[in-house]
Each structure stands twice: as structure tokens, then as C-alpha cells.
Amino acid sequence: MKTRDAAFSIGPAKFRNRVFLASGPAGYGTEYEGLIDLRRLGAVVTKTITFHPRAGNPGRRLWETEAGLLNSIGLENVGAERFFAERLPRLVDAGARPVVSLGAEDWNEYRSLLDASAAAGVVDAVELNLSCPNVDRGGMSIGGDPALVAKYVRAAREALPDAAIIAKLTPNTGDITVLARAAAEGGAHAVTAINTLLGMDLCGAGQEPVFRRVRAGLSGPAIFPVALDAVWRIVRAVDIPVVASGGVSSVLDARKFLAAGAAAVEIGTAIFYDSALPERIVEALEEECGGSPPKTKPRKGRKR
Ligand SMILES: Cc1cc2nc3c(=O)[nH]c(=O)nc-3n(C[C@H](O)[C@H](O)[C@H](O)COP(=O)(O)O)c2cc1C
């Protein structure tokens, strides 16, 4: 039985519920149209786009570990022009609620991408990928520096004044709450925590690195406790909503993120082996309490 409406807002953007597809595993969203009813989800965060198209990293890109997945995709994407002309309209036609993920190699590319996003005239929610571990420039090298996080967020607020700006943070840092505070100071409406954790593996008779770049991003169930810890601490450090990402593989995981204070939950790696999970979570939260997190947000610095 549905007890109350699950809809909620982040800044100026409205979402029909708190269950999002994470950026990347679902591509541009429509790849999963036959498997997931995209209209049921709170949002589909699209694969990160850059201004220029990117071919991604050479060599192996995915590698399963005992309890997770290592990836080294390297932000392969069609670039801003094709994304706004072809991919985004298709996703909207499919009835999805998009959040556009933006990434860049450097400041100039970032500015061009913000301009292209503004010119598209349809972007009302973005997730800034300040945290990709699989590229030589941009990504994590921007997102690990609090001053750059604030600067990139501020620029997005100025270029897209009517859009919700969500900053996606890297866990590959000393204290992720420092980055969350910087995002909030820059004017972010929300942060997403976490992107993948750095890791590597060896394989073959000579035990060589699996990936050409050696290090890759770990996702899946293995990182859930790390993500939960990050969300728990960020919720208590900043006054903006926290979108949880990392290792959700069951309805219970989603409930735990919401209980920790997350405003919404993203599902990534799990859709590779359980594409019904996002809709199961939507249904479970609707039956329970409309998917809302606890009414009382913990106060900053509260001891537990
Ligand atoms: C194959 C793959 C591709 C990804 N691509 C992106 C991306 O383009 N942009 C981004 O912000 N995160 C990307 N991620 C990270 C996910 O959005 C998510 O934050 C992370 O995997 C942790 O969540 P999960 O354990 O539910 O997958 C990617 C993850 C995977 C596994």
C-alpha cells in the first residue's frame, strides 16, 4: 500500500522518488529500456559526457573481483554535441527523468561543456563528475582539491542558474567531508558520495597488471561499507542533501543509506547482474514510507 508521495526536490529540480540509476553502468539510459522501466525511477544519471568525444581507455576495461568490479572505462562518450542532439532526447522520450553527468579534462573543456549544456536549454539537473579515477587529466585530479571543487561548482551554478547542481565526490582522499564542505561552499545543491575506490589486480602466469593504467575503480558490494561511512559523515558535516552511491545490491542496502540520512540512492554495478533491483527498491520504499529518509536530520558534529 502506498502511504505517501515519494516525490522530493534537490534545489530547483523535482524527482518522482529517491531511487536513481548511477552514472556509467546504464550508459545513456535507453540501453536498459527493455530491462528497466525508466519511468518508475527517480532519475537516470547519464554516462558522464565531456565536451569532446572520447574513445576511452585501450585494453581491458572491466574485471570482476571477489565482491566487486574493477573498471577502467576512461570516460568513453559521444561528446556534448551528439549527446544533446541524440542521446538526451531519446532518454526523455523514454519517460526517464535525466540528470546529466558532466566531466572535463581541464578548465577550458569544462567551460565549453557548461556553455553547451546551457545552450541545449533542457538541462535542469547535473551531476558534476569531479571524481573519475580512470583518466590522466581532470576527474579525480580536480576533485581531490577542495579549492577546485568549489571553483567548478561555482562555475556550474553561474552557467546553469536554473539547474540543480550535484557534485560527485571521490573517496580517494584523506577526508571526504572536506570535499563535501567545499562543494557546499561553492553553491552545490547536493553532493553524491561516492565514486569508485582506487584498486588494482594482477593476472596471468606472470601476474601482470590487469589494466594498462594499472589502477582502476572498484565498485559493487565490496565498497558498500565505505560508501555508507562516507554518507554518514557527510550528512553530519554539511546542510545540503547527500545522494548515496556505492555498492547497493539489495533493498536493505538502500534502506541503510536512507537511514544514514541520504536523500536518494543510486544503483550502479548491481544492474549488470540484477536489473530488476532498482524497481524492487522503488516498490519496497513506496510500500514502506514513500521512500523518505528520517524526518529529523542529525545535527552537525553530533556524536553517535
Ligand atoms: C562500468 C562503470 C562505469 C562508470 N562510469 C561512470 C561515469 O561515467 N561517471 C561517473 O560519475 N561514475 C561512473 N561510474 C561510477 C558509478 O556511477 C558509481 O558511483 C560507482 O560504481 C559506485 O556505485 P556502485 O557500486 O553501485 O556501482 C562507473 C562505474 C562503473 C562500474
The ligand as a MOL file (V3000), in Angstrom:
LIG
                    3D

  0  0  0     0  0            999 V3000
M  V30 BEGIN CTAB
M  V30 COUNTS 31 33 0 0 0
M  V30 BEGIN ATOM
M  V30 1 C 31.3720 0.4240 -15.6890 0
M  V30 2 C 31.2570 1.6540 -14.8430 0
M  V30 3 C 31.2650 2.9020 -15.4480 0
M  V30 4 C 31.1630 4.0580 -14.6800 0
M  V30 5 N 31.1470 5.2730 -15.2950 0
M  V30 6 C 30.9590 6.3930 -14.5500 0
M  V30 7 C 30.8400 7.6710 -15.1900 0
M  V30 8 O 30.8870 7.8170 -16.4130 0
M  V30 9 N 30.6560 8.7610 -14.3880 0
M  V30 10 C 30.5600 8.6720 -13.0130 0
M  V30 11 O 30.3800 9.6880 -12.3480 0
M  V30 12 N 30.6510 7.4710 -12.3980 0
M  V30 13 C 30.8440 6.3430 -13.1330 0
M  V30 14 N 30.8920 5.1280 -12.5130 0
M  V30 15 C 30.7520 5.0780 -11.0420 0
M  V30 16 C 29.3050 4.7760 -10.6420 0
M  V30 17 O 28.4260 5.7960 -11.0480 0
M  V30 18 C 29.1750 4.6010 -9.1230 0
M  V30 19 O 29.4140 5.8460 -8.4840 0
M  V30 20 C 30.1370 3.5880 -8.5450 0
M  V30 21 O 30.2750 2.4900 -9.4200 0
M  V30 22 C 29.7170 3.0780 -7.1760 0
M  V30 23 O 28.4060 2.5750 -7.2120 0
M  V30 24 P 28.0350 1.0120 -7.4850 0
M  V30 25 O 28.8650 0.1900 -6.5310 0
M  V30 26 O 26.5620 0.9350 -7.2300 0
M  V30 27 O 28.4000 0.7550 -8.8950 0
M  V30 28 C 31.0450 3.9690 -13.2680 0
M  V30 29 C 31.0180 2.7000 -12.6720 0
M  V30 30 C 31.1290 1.5520 -13.4310 0
M  V30 31 C 31.1060 0.2210 -12.7510 0
M  V30 END ATOM
M  V30 BEGIN BOND
M  V30 1 1 1 2
M  V30 2 1 2 3
M  V30 3 2 2 30
M  V30 4 2 3 4
M  V30 5 1 4 5
M  V30 6 1 4 28
M  V30 7 2 5 6
M  V30 8 1 6 7
M  V30 9 1 6 13
M  V30 10 2 7 8
M  V30 11 1 7 9
M  V30 12 1 9 10
M  V30 13 2 10 11
M  V30 14 1 10 12
M  V30 15 2 12 13
M  V30 16 1 13 14
M  V30 17 1 14 15
M  V30 18 1 14 28
M  V30 19 1 15 16
M  V30 20 1 16 17
M  V30 21 1 16 18
M  V30 22 1 18 19
M  V30 23 1 18 20
M  V30 24 1 20 21
M  V30 25 1 20 22
M  V30 26 1 22 23
M  V30 27 1 23 24
M  V30 28 2 24 25
M  V30 29 1 24 26
M  V30 30 1 24 27
M  V30 31 2 28 29
M  V30 32 1 29 30
M  V30 33 1 30 31
M  V30 END BOND
M  V30 END CTAB
M  END
